[in-house]
Amino acid sequence: MTPVVFLPGMMCDARLFTPQINAISGHFPVMCHPLVGHDTIQGLATQILKNSPQHFSLAGLSMGGIVAMEILRQAPDRVTRLALMDTNPLAEKEDIKAKRIPQIMAAKKGDLRRVMRDEMKPNYLADGPNLGAILDLCMAMATDLGPQVFVDQSNALAARPDQTQTLAAFSGPSLVLCGAQDTLCPPARHDLMHNLLPNSTLEIISEAGHLPTLEQPKPTTAALLRWLET
């Protein structure tokens, strides 16, 4: 039975996938790698490959999707199927790079909680009854990871490569999934990935923003199970 490897988004950990891990672990071996220990997407991907099974299904959300695409570039023969959620295959734009500089400086000065609270998390989620609880969880994950991880991840994202050709070359079963209200990685970006991947399914999750795994866990989990059973 092929294991499933989950990769979380920026300043998140395995708690981002709690509903999915709980459901999928009854059917498949599951592991989740933290995105820590390197300040490049390439370094993170190499580290994860060293600590993963020889062959695995790979699912990444946001930054986790970006690292997943680099894993696919480095070792396409080891990835049996691919799920990309609320992510972006393109290199970072210069204006976004510029916005990261004051955030990195603030985190180094001990102001990570303010950066996460005021500049990042408010952009993540669609309005809904669980908004407050999800934001609290996001803050807990970010606080536990700490400022150095924020700095490393910010630098890694700023220097990430374009992966459009990587996706076009992958023929395995693929899921492209996005919250309908995701403003960070909007549905149009997922149309692009769906069109690039020759064997892909596109799922748009209603009433969800950037974190559909937590905002709409049931339809997100159902889509992942369909992907794994393809």
ROVEXDO-381711 format. One line per field, with one value per residue: residue number from 1; residue in one letter; y, x, z of N, C-alpha, C in turn. Coordinates in nm, 3 decimals, decimal comma. Example, Ala and Ser with C-alpha at 12.3 -4.5 7.8 and 13.67 -1.06 7.14 Angstrom:
REM ROVEXDO-381711
lummar c(1 / 2)
pamar c(A / S)
nY c(-0,569 / -0,225)
nX c(1,319 / 1,285)
nZ c(0,780 / 0,708)
caY c(-0,450 / -0,106)
caX c(1,230 / 1,367)
caZ c(0,780 / 0,714)
cY c(-0,330 / 0,003)
cX c(1,320 / 1,290)
cZ c(0,780 / 0,787)
This chain:
REM ROVEXDO-381711
lummar c(1 / 2 / 3 / 4 / 5 / 6 / 7 / 8 / 9 / 10 / 11 / 12 / 13 / 14 / 15 / 16 / 17 / 18 / 19 / 20 / 21 / 22 / 23 / 24 / 25 / 26 / 27 / 28 / 29 / 30 / 31 / 32 / 33 / 34 / 35 / 36 / 37 / 38 / 39 / 40 / 41 / 42 / 43 / 44 / 45 / 46 / 47 / 48 / 49 / 50 / 51 / 52 / 53 / 54 / 55 / 56 / 57 / 58 / 59 / 60 / 61 / 62 / 63 / 64 / 65 / 66 / 67 / 68 / 69 / 70 / 71 / 72 / 73 / 74 / 75 / 76 / 77 / 78 / 79 / 80 / 81 / 82 / 83 / 84 / 85 / 86 / 87 / 88 / 89 / 90 / 91 / 92 / 93 / 94 / 95 / 96 / 97 / 98 / 99 / 100 / 101 / 102 / 103 / 104 / 105 / 106 / 107 / 108 / 109 / 110 / 111 / 112 / 113 / 114 / 115 / 116 / 117 / 118 / 119 / 120 / 121 / 122 / 123 / 124 / 125 / 126 / 127 / 128 / 129 / 130 / 131 / 132 / 133 / 134 / 135 / 136 / 137 / 138 / 139 / 140 / 141 / 142 / 143 / 144 / 145 / 146 / 147 / 148 / 149 / 150 / 151 / 152 / 153 / 154 / 155 / 156 / 157 / 158 / 159 / 160 / 161 / 162 / 163 / 164 / 165 / 166 / 167 / 168 / 169 / 170 / 171 / 172 / 173 / 174 / 175 / 176 / 177 / 178 / 179 / 180 / 181 / 182 / 183 / 184 / 185 / 186 / 187 / 188 / 189 / 190 / 191 / 192 / 193 / 194 / 195 / 196 / 197 / 198 / 199 / 200 / 201 / 202 / 203 / 204 / 205 / 206 / 207 / 208 / 209 / 210 / 211 / 212 / 213 / 214 / 215 / 216 / 217 / 218 / 219 / 220 / 221 / 222 / 223 / 224 / 225 / 226 / 227 / 228 / 229 / 230)
pamar c(M / T / P / V / V / F / L / P / G / M / M / C / D / A / R / L / F / T / P / Q / I / N / A / I / S / G / H / F / P / V / M / C / H / P / L / V / G / H / D / T / I / Q / G / L / A / T / Q / I / L / K / N / S / P / Q / H / F / S / L / A / G / L / S / M / G / G / I / V / A / M / E / I / L / R / Q / A / P / D / R / V / T / R / L / A / L / M / D / T / N / P / L / A / E / K / E / D / I / K / A / K / R / I / P / Q / I / M / A / A / K / K / G / D / L / R / R / V / M / R / D / E / M / K / P / N / Y / L / A / D / G / P / N / L / G / A / I / L / D / L / C / M / A / M / A / T / D / L / G / P / Q / V / F / V / D / Q / S / N / A / L / A / A / R / P / D / Q / T / Q / T / L / A / A / F / S / G / P / S / L / V / L / C / G / A / Q / D / T / L / C / P / P / A / R / H / D / L / M / H / N / L / L / P / N / S / T / L / E / I / I / S / E / A / G / H / L / P / T / L / E / Q / P / K / P / T / T / A / A / L / L / R / W / L / E / T)
nY c(-0,119 / 0,212 / 0,474 / 0,794 / 1,118 / 1,418 / 1,771 / 2,066 / 2,409 / 2,742 / 2,822 / 2,633 / 2,309 / 1,952 / 1,967 / 2,113 / 1,930 / 1,763 / 1,663 / 1,524 / 1,343 / 1,186 / 1,059 / 0,935 / 0,774 / 0,536 / 0,390 / 0,417 / 0,424 / 0,711 / 1,011 / 1,324 / 1,590 / 1,847 / 2,177 / 2,263 / 2,355 / 2,425 / 2,694 / 2,713 / 2,615 / 2,402 / 2,277 / 2,198 / 2,014 / 1,814 / 1,724 / 1,618 / 1,411 / 1,241 / 1,143 / 1,005 / 0,738 / 0,502 / 0,512 / 0,713 / 0,873 / 1,217 / 1,507 / 1,848 / 2,165 / 2,506 / 2,657 / 2,401 / 2,273 / 2,400 / 2,305 / 2,037 / 2,033 / 2,080 / 1,850 / 1,670 / 1,757 / 1,691 / 1,415 / 1,252 / 0,986 / 0,875 / 0,969 / 0,872 / 0,971 / 1,297 / 1,570 / 1,898 / 2,178 / 2,487 / 2,651 / 2,755 / 2,748 / 2,921 / 3,134 / 3,369 / 3,697 / 4,023 / 4,232 / 4,099 / 3,976 / 4,206 / 4,283 / 4,093 / 4,161 / 4,364 / 4,208 / 3,991 / 4,128 / 4,222 / 3,982 / 3,888 / 4,069 / 3,990 / 4,017 / 3,838 / 3,737 / 3,960 / 4,008 / 3,773 / 3,787 / 4,036 / 4,077 / 3,842 / 3,607 / 3,721 / 3,725 / 3,469 / 3,312 / 3,223 / 3,382 / 3,241 / 3,010 / 2,884 / 3,044 / 3,193 / 2,989 / 2,849 / 3,046 / 3,080 / 2,831 / 2,845 / 3,052 / 2,928 / 2,718 / 2,869 / 3,010 / 2,798 / 2,701 / 2,924 / 3,225 / 3,190 / 2,986 / 3,114 / 3,315 / 3,158 / 3,019 / 3,231 / 3,336 / 3,114 / 3,091 / 3,332 / 3,294 / 3,089 / 2,849 / 2,854 / 2,615 / 2,516 / 2,355 / 2,125 / 2,026 / 1,981 / 1,763 / 1,548 / 1,253 / 1,111 / 1,026 / 1,313 / 1,567 / 1,882 / 2,127 / 2,379 / 2,642 / 2,823 / 3,091 / 3,163 / 3,407 / 3,437 / 3,233 / 3,215 / 3,065 / 3,079 / 3,036 / 2,769 / 2,661 / 2,690 / 2,505 / 2,269 / 2,254 / 2,220 / 1,973 / 1,654 / 1,445 / 1,513 / 1,617 / 1,877 / 2,044 / 2,267 / 2,411 / 2,513 / 2,796 / 2,827 / 2,944 / 2,994 / 2,772 / 2,506 / 2,251 / 2,277 / 2,460 / 2,354 / 2,062 / 1,812 / 1,796 / 1,839 / 1,627 / 1,416 / 1,462 / 1,413 / 1,141 / 1,030 / 1,089 / 0,932 / 0,682 / 0,655)
nX c(0,085 / 0,068 / 0,234 / 0,118 / 0,234 / 0,218 / 0,255 / 0,277 / 0,148 / 0,301 / 0,434 / 0,283 / 0,192 / 0,152 / -0,101 / -0,256 / -0,363 / -0,521 / -0,801 / -0,792 / -0,576 / -0,675 / -0,889 / -0,772 / -0,569 / -0,676 / -0,682 / -0,446 / -0,088 / 0,040 / 0,230 / 0,367 / 0,566 / 0,749 / 0,826 / 1,107 / 1,445 / 1,590 / 1,662 / 1,589 / 1,378 / 1,469 / 1,650 / 1,478 / 1,316 / 1,502 / 1,576 / 1,331 / 1,291 / 1,498 / 1,396 / 1,167 / 0,948 / 1,042 / 0,865 / 0,576 / 0,256 / 0,194 / 0,105 / 0,053 / -0,002 / -0,029 / 0,272 / 0,364 / 0,275 / 0,439 / 0,692 / 0,637 / 0,621 / 0,888 / 1,004 / 0,892 / 1,023 / 1,289 / 1,280 / 1,102 / 1,035 / 0,977 / 0,738 / 0,413 / 0,155 / 0,000 / -0,107 / -0,206 / -0,272 / -0,423 / -0,203 / 0,091 / 0,250 / 0,433 / 0,727 / 0,816 / 0,674 / 0,824 / 0,716 / 0,594 / 0,813 / 0,938 / 0,762 / 0,809 / 1,043 / 1,023 / 0,861 / 1,025 / 1,226 / 1,078 / 1,004 / 1,254 / 1,306 / 1,143 / 0,871 / 0,689 / 0,431 / 0,264 / 0,303 / 0,198 / -0,066 / -0,170 / -0,090 / -0,081 / -0,251 / -0,518 / -0,570 / -0,613 / -0,849 / -1,191 / -1,496 / -1,673 / -1,837 / -1,639 / -1,421 / -1,277 / -1,172 / -1,008 / -0,823 / -0,703 / -0,579 / -0,401 / -0,235 / -0,126 / 0,021 / 0,210 / 0,341 / 0,454 / 0,638 / 0,808 / 1,024 / 1,262 / 1,206 / 1,005 / 1,158 / 1,335 / 1,154 / 1,029 / 1,245 / 1,296 / 1,061 / 1,069 / 1,277 / 1,198 / 1,175 / 1,027 / 0,782 / 0,638 / 0,704 / 0,781 / 0,537 / 0,401 / 0,535 / 0,463 / 0,281 / 0,126 / -0,166 / -0,338 / -0,445 / -0,587 / -0,667 / -0,867 / -0,971 / -1,268 / -1,276 / -1,013 / -0,776 / -0,503 / -0,387 / -0,548 / -0,842 / -0,792 / -0,518 / -0,511 / -0,653 / -0,457 / -0,259 / -0,408 / -0,449 / -0,187 / -0,107 / -0,128 / -0,295 / -0,507 / -0,745 / -0,969 / -1,072 / -1,285 / -1,345 / -1,624 / -1,713 / -1,470 / -1,140 / -0,798 / -0,726 / -0,866 / -0,857 / -0,905 / -1,115 / -1,324 / -1,343 / -1,472 / -1,560 / -1,306 / -1,150 / -1,294 / -1,240 / -0,964 / -0,958 / -1,087 / -0,895 / -0,679 / -0,780 / -0,802)
nZ c(0,000 / -0,096 / 0,072 / 0,200 / 0,176 / 0,341 / 0,307 / 0,483 / 0,482 / 0,486 / 0,801 / 0,928 / 1,062 / 1,104 / 1,210 / 1,038 / 0,865 / 1,016 / 1,005 / 0,760 / 0,789 / 0,998 / 0,868 / 0,641 / 0,738 / 0,819 / 0,591 / 0,441 / 0,490 / 0,653 / 0,655 / 0,771 / 0,686 / 0,849 / 0,734 / 0,780 / 0,871 / 0,644 / 0,416 / 0,155 / -0,117 / -0,265 / -0,088 / 0,120 / -0,019 / -0,089 / 0,166 / 0,258 / 0,076 / 0,153 / 0,385 / 0,333 / 0,211 / -0,051 / -0,267 / -0,302 / -0,246 / -0,291 / -0,125 / -0,103 / 0,051 / -0,023 / 0,064 / 0,107 / -0,124 / -0,309 / -0,233 / -0,281 / -0,561 / -0,624 / -0,517 / -0,695 / -0,925 / -0,862 / -0,812 / -0,992 / -1,041 / -0,798 / -0,702 / -0,694 / -0,724 / -0,723 / -0,528 / -0,531 / -0,345 / -0,307 / -0,399 / -0,589 / -0,898 / -1,002 / -1,015 / -0,757 / -0,760 / -0,801 / -0,646 / -0,436 / -0,319 / -0,219 / -0,019 / 0,171 / 0,303 / 0,520 / 0,687 / 0,752 / 0,890 / 1,108 / 1,231 / 1,311 / 1,509 / 1,710 / 1,668 / 1,562 / 1,617 / 1,578 / 1,305 / 1,194 / 1,290 / 1,197 / 0,930 / 0,781 / 0,850 / 0,842 / 0,571 / 0,493 / 0,519 / 0,438 / 0,540 / 0,813 / 1,044 / 1,194 / 1,191 / 1,392 / 1,560 / 1,381 / 1,310 / 1,560 / 1,588 / 1,372 / 1,462 / 1,688 / 1,568 / 1,421 / 1,628 / 1,770 / 1,582 / 1,542 / 1,511 / 1,355 / 1,173 / 1,030 / 0,904 / 0,749 / 0,585 / 0,452 / 0,301 / 0,143 / -0,010 / -0,151 / -0,330 / -0,494 / -0,766 / -1,099 / -1,180 / -1,391 / -1,614 / -1,486 / -1,389 / -1,629 / -1,725 / -1,571 / -1,545 / -1,369 / -1,162 / -1,062 / -0,837 / -0,827 / -0,612 / -0,459 / -0,244 / -0,301 / -0,233 / -0,207 / -0,187 / -0,190 / -0,345 / -0,607 / -0,771 / -1,051 / -1,077 / -1,021 / -1,229 / -1,423 / -1,331 / -1,346 / -1,622 / -1,703 / -1,593 / -1,721 / -1,638 / -1,454 / -1,200 / -1,123 / -0,837 / -0,684 / -0,381 / -0,220 / -0,011 / 0,122 / 0,193 / 0,186 / 0,330 / 0,296 / 0,404 / 0,674 / 0,684 / 0,529 / 0,589 / 0,530 / 0,245 / 0,136 / 0,234 / 0,117 / -0,154 / -0,159 / -0,087 / -0,310 / -0,503 / -0,410 / -0,450 / -0,716)
caY c(0,000 / 0,329 / 0,576 / 0,930 / 1,220 / 1,552 / 1,884 / 2,177 / 2,544 / 2,827 / 2,837 / 2,532 / 2,176 / 1,844 / 2,001 / 2,164 / 1,816 / 1,670 / 1,587 / 1,435 / 1,234 / 1,097 / 0,979 / 0,859 / 0,680 / 0,406 / 0,324 / 0,427 / 0,480 / 0,857 / 1,089 / 1,467 / 1,649 / 1,991 / 2,249 / 2,327 / 2,310 / 2,478 / 2,822 / 2,707 / 2,512 / 2,286 / 2,208 / 2,132 / 1,898 / 1,711 / 1,670 / 1,536 / 1,289 / 1,154 / 1,090 / 0,953 / 0,605 / 0,501 / 0,559 / 0,770 / 0,976 / 1,343 / 1,611 / 1,969 / 2,283 / 2,636 / 2,633 / 2,258 / 2,242 / 2,448 / 2,206 / 1,914 / 2,046 / 2,064 / 1,706 / 1,609 / 1,790 / 1,620 / 1,268 / 1,221 / 0,842 / 0,832 / 1,022 / 0,794 / 1,061 / 1,432 / 1,660 / 2,036 / 2,250 / 2,629 / 2,675 / 2,839 / 2,691 / 3,026 / 3,203 / 3,481 / 3,828 / 4,114 / 4,311 / 4,013 / 3,966 / 4,330 / 4,285 / 3,999 / 4,215 / 4,415 / 4,099 / 3,918 / 4,213 / 4,224 / 3,851 / 3,882 / 4,156 / 3,936 / 4,063 / 3,740 / 3,725 / 4,072 / 3,986 / 3,668 / 3,831 / 4,154 / 4,084 / 3,716 / 3,523 / 3,778 / 3,703 / 3,326 / 3,234 / 3,275 / 3,402 / 3,122 / 2,994 / 2,834 / 3,134 / 3,224 / 2,871 / 2,817 / 3,147 / 3,048 / 2,717 / 2,895 / 3,127 / 2,832 / 2,652 / 2,965 / 3,037 / 2,680 / 2,693 / 3,029 / 3,326 / 3,146 / 2,912 / 3,216 / 3,379 / 3,061 / 2,991 / 3,351 / 3,341 / 3,004 / 3,126 / 3,444 / 3,249 / 2,962 / 2,843 / 2,824 / 2,469 / 2,481 / 2,244 / 2,007 / 1,975 / 1,933 / 1,637 / 1,445 / 1,188 / 1,037 / 1,082 / 1,438 / 1,646 / 2,025 / 2,164 / 2,519 / 2,709 / 2,917 / 3,227 / 3,182 / 3,527 / 3,426 / 3,147 / 3,209 / 2,954 / 3,089 / 2,972 / 2,626 / 2,629 / 2,678 / 2,378 / 2,163 / 2,246 / 2,172 / 1,833 / 1,582 / 1,344 / 1,580 / 1,655 / 2,006 / 2,054 / 2,397 / 2,388 / 2,632 / 2,847 / 2,806 / 3,030 / 2,936 / 2,650 / 2,424 / 2,131 / 2,310 / 2,536 / 2,262 / 1,936 / 1,696 / 1,785 / 1,831 / 1,489 / 1,332 / 1,478 / 1,344 / 0,997 / 0,995 / 1,094 / 0,818 / 0,557 / 0,657)
caX c(0,000 / 0,155 / 0,216 / 0,082 / 0,317 / 0,159 / 0,345 / 0,191 / 0,177 / 0,393 / 0,410 / 0,187 / 0,245 / 0,059 / -0,236 / -0,328 / -0,426 / -0,578 / -0,919 / -0,756 / -0,494 / -0,764 / -0,969 / -0,693 / -0,479 / -0,741 / -0,672 / -0,311 / 0,014 / 0,044 / 0,331 / 0,364 / 0,698 / 0,756 / 0,912 / 1,205 / 1,583 / 1,655 / 1,606 / 1,560 / 1,283 / 1,546 / 1,701 / 1,365 / 1,275 / 1,605 / 1,564 / 1,210 / 1,316 / 1,584 / 1,322 / 1,039 / 0,957 / 1,095 / 0,756 / 0,471 / 0,165 / 0,243 / 0,002 / 0,103 / -0,088 / 0,040 / 0,416 / 0,383 / 0,261 / 0,559 / 0,796 / 0,598 / 0,659 / 1,033 / 1,027 / 0,859 / 1,130 / 1,411 / 1,266 / 0,970 / 1,010 / 0,937 / 0,605 / 0,316 / 0,044 / 0,028 / -0,218 / -0,162 / -0,385 / -0,407 / -0,061 / 0,129 / 0,367 / 0,516 / 0,825 / 0,756 / 0,683 / 0,914 / 0,647 / 0,572 / 0,944 / 0,964 / 0,679 / 0,862 / 1,159 / 0,987 / 0,808 / 1,141 / 1,290 / 0,992 / 1,015 / 1,385 / 1,302 / 1,051 / 0,735 / 0,627 / 0,287 / 0,194 / 0,307 / 0,101 / -0,202 / -0,218 / -0,052 / -0,088 / -0,369 / -0,646 / -0,588 / -0,612 / -0,971 / -1,325 / -1,577 / -1,749 / -1,858 / -1,519 / -1,310 / -1,197 / -1,099 / -0,903 / -0,718 / -0,630 / -0,492 / -0,293 / -0,142 / -0,055 / 0,121 / 0,316 / 0,416 / 0,534 / 0,749 / 0,899 / 1,067 / 1,366 / 1,137 / 0,941 / 1,262 / 1,383 / 1,048 / 1,011 / 1,355 / 1,279 / 0,953 / 1,110 / 1,373 / 1,152 / 1,178 / 0,906 / 0,770 / 0,536 / 0,751 / 0,779 / 0,401 / 0,366 / 0,604 / 0,417 / 0,163 / 0,056 / -0,295 / -0,315 / -0,558 / -0,564 / -0,778 / -0,857 / -1,086 / -1,326 / -1,248 / -0,870 / -0,724 / -0,358 / -0,363 / -0,687 / -0,879 / -0,729 / -0,387 / -0,534 / -0,684 / -0,328 / -0,197 / -0,492 / -0,421 / -0,051 / -0,097 / -0,206 / -0,385 / -0,548 / -0,882 / -0,977 / -1,179 / -1,298 / -1,420 / -1,702 / -1,711 / -1,336 / -1,035 / -0,667 / -0,703 / -0,986 / -0,843 / -0,965 / -1,239 / -1,425 / -1,270 / -1,540 / -1,542 / -1,164 / -1,110 / -1,357 / -1,165 / -0,835 / -0,982 / -1,113 / -0,765 / -0,598 / -0,841 / -0,802)
caZ c(0,000 / -0,111 / 0,176 / 0,163 / 0,241 / 0,345 / 0,331 / 0,524 / 0,433 / 0,562 / 0,945 / 0,970 / 1,083 / 1,071 / 1,254 / 0,921 / 0,798 / 1,115 / 0,957 / 0,650 / 0,843 / 1,073 / 0,776 / 0,545 / 0,805 / 0,826 / 0,461 / 0,387 / 0,579 / 0,638 / 0,727 / 0,741 / 0,711 / 0,871 / 0,639 / 0,867 / 0,861 / 0,525 / 0,372 / 0,011 / -0,156 / -0,309 / 0,030 / 0,188 / -0,099 / -0,075 / 0,301 / 0,267 / -0,001 / 0,233 / 0,499 / 0,283 / 0,147 / -0,188 / -0,352 / -0,217 / -0,295 / -0,235 / -0,115 / -0,039 / 0,051 / -0,019 / 0,054 / 0,093 / -0,265 / -0,378 / -0,206 / -0,351 / -0,702 / -0,632 / -0,498 / -0,824 / -1,018 / -0,825 / -0,811 / -1,047 / -1,039 / -0,664 / -0,673 / -0,770 / -0,754 / -0,675 / -0,495 / -0,507 / -0,285 / -0,272 / -0,417 / -0,702 / -0,964 / -1,062 / -0,932 / -0,685 / -0,823 / -0,731 / -0,545 / -0,319 / -0,254 / -0,145 / 0,102 / 0,270 / 0,375 / 0,653 / 0,769 / 0,803 / 0,991 / 1,227 / 1,297 / 1,377 / 1,626 / 1,809 / 1,643 / 1,474 / 1,642 / 1,513 / 1,161 / 1,161 / 1,324 / 1,124 / 0,789 / 0,708 / 0,875 / 0,797 / 0,428 / 0,464 / 0,536 / 0,408 / 0,659 / 0,847 / 1,188 / 1,261 / 1,158 / 1,510 / 1,606 / 1,284 / 1,326 / 1,684 / 1,558 / 1,287 / 1,547 / 1,771 / 1,485 / 1,390 / 1,750 / 1,802 / 1,488 / 1,583 / 1,414 / 1,259 / 1,067 / 0,947 / 0,821 / 0,651 / 0,488 / 0,370 / 0,205 / 0,047 / -0,102 / -0,236 / -0,432 / -0,551 / -0,913 / -1,174 / -1,193 / -1,491 / -1,695 / -1,400 / -1,388 / -1,763 / -1,751 / -1,478 / -1,599 / -1,266 / -1,120 / -0,991 / -0,788 / -0,808 / -0,525 / -0,418 / -0,187 / -0,397 / -0,188 / -0,182 / -0,251 / -0,202 / -0,461 / -0,653 / -0,860 / -1,184 / -1,070 / -1,021 / -1,368 / -1,490 / -1,294 / -1,402 / -1,765 / -1,722 / -1,554 / -1,822 / -1,580 / -1,331 / -1,168 / -1,056 / -0,736 / -0,620 / -0,258 / -0,188 / 0,126 / 0,178 / 0,144 / 0,160 / 0,410 / 0,292 / 0,489 / 0,803 / 0,665 / 0,476 / 0,594 / 0,472 / 0,100 / 0,104 / 0,259 / 0,016 / -0,279 / -0,144 / -0,091 / -0,450 / -0,569 / -0,368 / -0,498 / -0,864)
cY c(0,125 / 0,432 / 0,712 / 1,027 / 1,356 / 1,656 / 2,007 / 2,310 / 2,619 / 2,844 / 2,748 / 2,399 / 2,073 / 1,874 / 2,060 / 2,054 / 1,719 / 1,595 / 1,486 / 1,316 / 1,135 / 1,006 / 0,886 / 0,752 / 0,544 / 0,326 / 0,318 / 0,468 / 0,629 / 0,914 / 1,235 / 1,526 / 1,798 / 2,055 / 2,331 / 2,275 / 2,359 / 2,610 / 2,830 / 2,597 / 2,385 / 2,206 / 2,135 / 2,006 / 1,784 / 1,645 / 1,577 / 1,406 / 1,191 / 1,084 / 1,036 / 0,814 / 0,615 / 0,551 / 0,605 / 0,860 / 1,104 / 1,449 / 1,731 / 2,084 / 2,408 / 2,615 / 2,484 / 2,211 / 2,286 / 2,353 / 2,074 / 1,919 / 2,031 / 1,919 / 1,634 / 1,636 / 1,707 / 1,469 / 1,226 / 1,073 / 0,793 / 0,876 / 0,948 / 0,876 / 1,190 / 1,506 / 1,796 / 2,118 / 2,393 / 2,670 / 2,746 / 2,780 / 2,794 / 3,080 / 3,326 / 3,613 / 3,924 / 4,194 / 4,229 / 3,993 / 4,088 / 4,335 / 4,192 / 4,063 / 4,274 / 4,308 / 4,018 / 3,999 / 4,215 / 4,092 / 3,838 / 3,966 / 4,109 / 3,971 / 3,967 / 3,734 / 3,838 / 4,052 / 3,882 / 3,717 / 3,938 / 4,148 / 3,955 / 3,642 / 3,588 / 3,754 / 3,557 / 3,265 / 3,304 / 3,293 / 3,277 / 3,104 / 2,948 / 2,924 / 3,158 / 3,107 / 2,835 / 2,918 / 3,122 / 2,931 / 2,760 / 2,971 / 3,033 / 2,760 / 2,745 / 2,993 / 2,919 / 2,667 / 2,802 / 3,116 / 3,277 / 3,067 / 3,011 / 3,281 / 3,283 / 3,035 / 3,111 / 3,361 / 3,231 / 3,037 / 3,236 / 3,400 / 3,123 / 2,965 / 2,824 / 2,673 / 2,427 / 2,362 / 2,114 / 1,944 / 1,916 / 1,796 / 1,521 / 1,385 / 1,110 / 1,101 / 1,203 / 1,504 / 1,790 / 2,078 / 2,303 / 2,562 / 2,815 / 3,062 / 3,249 / 3,304 / 3,522 / 3,345 / 3,122 / 3,094 / 2,961 / 3,024 / 2,820 / 2,576 / 2,607 / 2,542 / 2,260 / 2,145 / 2,195 / 2,022 / 1,748 / 1,484 / 1,397 / 1,603 / 1,787 / 2,006 / 2,194 / 2,380 / 2,517 / 2,667 / 2,816 / 2,904 / 2,950 / 2,804 / 2,560 / 2,297 / 2,152 / 2,379 / 2,446 / 2,121 / 1,820 / 1,689 / 1,777 / 1,689 / 1,395 / 1,342 / 1,406 / 1,192 / 0,951 / 0,991 / 0,971 / 0,686 / 0,549 / 0,548)
cX c(0,089 / 0,130 / 0,179 / 0,167 / 0,247 / 0,266 / 0,260 / 0,235 / 0,271 / 0,344 / 0,296 / 0,259 / 0,137 / -0,084 / -0,320 / -0,410 / -0,494 / -0,701 / -0,884 / -0,672 / -0,581 / -0,844 / -0,885 / -0,609 / -0,544 / -0,730 / -0,529 / -0,214 / 0,029 / 0,161 / 0,320 / 0,498 / 0,685 / 0,853 / 1,012 / 1,345 / 1,658 / 1,588 / 1,593 / 1,458 / 1,357 / 1,599 / 1,593 / 1,324 / 1,375 / 1,596 / 1,443 / 1,227 / 1,402 / 1,507 / 1,184 / 1,058 / 1,007 / 0,991 / 0,642 / 0,380 / 0,196 / 0,135 / 0,057 / 0,006 / -0,003 / 0,191 / 0,446 / 0,366 / 0,381 / 0,675 / 0,765 / 0,639 / 0,810 / 1,073 / 1,000 / 0,967 / 1,255 / 1,398 / 1,129 / 0,935 / 0,963 / 0,795 / 0,503 / 0,194 / 0,065 / -0,101 / -0,162 / -0,283 / -0,346 / -0,260 / -0,036 / 0,253 / 0,466 / 0,619 / 0,761 / 0,777 / 0,765 / 0,842 / 0,617 / 0,704 / 0,971 / 0,884 / 0,733 / 0,973 / 1,121 / 0,927 / 0,922 / 1,210 / 1,209 / 1,003 / 1,147 / 1,389 / 1,202 / 0,907 / 0,658 / 0,476 / 0,210 / 0,191 / 0,203 / -0,042 / -0,253 / -0,195 / -0,075 / -0,220 / -0,500 / -0,674 / -0,615 / -0,751 / -1,095 / -1,400 / -1,660 / -1,756 / -1,734 / -1,398 / -1,219 / -1,113 / -0,985 / -0,790 / -0,637 / -0,535 / -0,374 / -0,189 / -0,062 / 0,054 / 0,238 / 0,403 / 0,505 / 0,654 / 0,852 / 0,954 / 1,171 / 1,305 / 1,066 / 1,043 / 1,307 / 1,278 / 1,024 / 1,119 / 1,341 / 1,172 / 0,994 / 1,199 / 1,326 / 1,154 / 1,039 / 0,900 / 0,669 / 0,579 / 0,755 / 0,640 / 0,363 / 0,426 / 0,553 / 0,285 / 0,083 / -0,077 / -0,275 / -0,447 / -0,512 / -0,687 / -0,757 / -0,985 / -1,138 / -1,296 / -1,100 / -0,821 / -0,572 / -0,318 / -0,500 / -0,714 / -0,814 / -0,591 / -0,401 / -0,583 / -0,556 / -0,264 / -0,276 / -0,465 / -0,281 / -0,039 / -0,185 / -0,308 / -0,441 / -0,697 / -0,878 / -1,097 / -1,175 / -1,393 / -1,492 / -1,693 / -1,579 / -1,241 / -0,908 / -0,643 / -0,826 / -0,977 / -0,907 / -1,101 / -1,355 / -1,364 / -1,340 / -1,526 / -1,395 / -1,113 / -1,168 / -1,283 / -1,031 / -0,853 / -1,011 / -0,981 / -0,681 / -0,652 / -0,849 / -0,711)
cZ c(0,000 / -0,001 / 0,116 / 0,244 / 0,227 / 0,374 / 0,364 / 0,466 / 0,525 / 0,706 / 0,992 / 0,991 / 1,054 / 1,114 / 1,141 / 0,854 / 0,895 / 1,063 / 0,848 / 0,700 / 0,919 / 0,981 / 0,691 / 0,613 / 0,829 / 0,698 / 0,407 / 0,498 / 0,549 / 0,716 / 0,684 / 0,781 / 0,743 / 0,771 / 0,717 / 0,835 / 0,739 / 0,487 / 0,221 / -0,013 / -0,197 / -0,190 / 0,107 / 0,113 / -0,084 / 0,062 / 0,314 / 0,191 / 0,078 / 0,344 / 0,460 / 0,225 / 0,003 / -0,288 / -0,263 / -0,298 / -0,221 / -0,241 / -0,040 / -0,053 / 0,064 / -0,034 / 0,042 / -0,050 / -0,346 / -0,357 / -0,277 / -0,498 / -0,719 / -0,607 / -0,629 / -0,927 / -0,990 / -0,841 / -0,865 / -1,041 / -0,902 / -0,628 / -0,759 / -0,810 / -0,678 / -0,646 / -0,459 / -0,463 / -0,254 / -0,281 / -0,549 / -0,768 / -1,015 / -0,963 / -0,869 / -0,759 / -0,737 / -0,622 / -0,420 / -0,245 / -0,167 / -0,015 / 0,210 / 0,356 / 0,510 / 0,743 / 0,830 / 0,913 / 1,120 / 1,303 / 1,372 / 1,504 / 1,732 / 1,789 / 1,553 / 1,494 / 1,574 / 1,363 / 1,120 / 1,182 / 1,229 / 0,974 / 0,711 / 0,729 / 0,832 / 0,648 / 0,393 / 0,444 / 0,482 / 0,539 / 0,686 / 0,996 / 1,263 / 1,241 / 1,278 / 1,556 / 1,511 / 1,294 / 1,452 / 1,661 / 1,472 / 1,369 / 1,636 / 1,692 / 1,456 / 1,512 / 1,786 / 1,709 / 1,512 / 1,471 / 1,314 / 1,145 / 0,973 / 0,853 / 0,711 / 0,544 / 0,396 / 0,263 / 0,099 / -0,056 / -0,199 / -0,351 / -0,506 / -0,704 / -0,971 / -1,198 / -1,300 / -1,576 / -1,616 / -1,401 / -1,524 / -1,793 / -1,666 / -1,527 / -1,495 / -1,230 / -1,029 / -0,953 / -0,772 / -0,733 / -0,470 / -0,349 / -0,282 / -0,362 / -0,156 / -0,259 / -0,267 / -0,325 / -0,526 / -0,749 / -0,999 / -1,187 / -1,074 / -1,157 / -1,447 / -1,459 / -1,351 / -1,551 / -1,795 / -1,696 / -1,646 / -1,766 / -1,448 / -1,324 / -1,092 / -0,961 / -0,674 / -0,500 / -0,221 / -0,040 / 0,197 / 0,114 / 0,120 / 0,232 / 0,410 / 0,375 / 0,625 / 0,787 / 0,619 / 0,473 / 0,524 / 0,321 / 0,058 / 0,123 / 0,154 / -0,117 / -0,273 / -0,148 / -0,235 / -0,528 / -0,536 / -0,422 / -0,649 / -0,921)
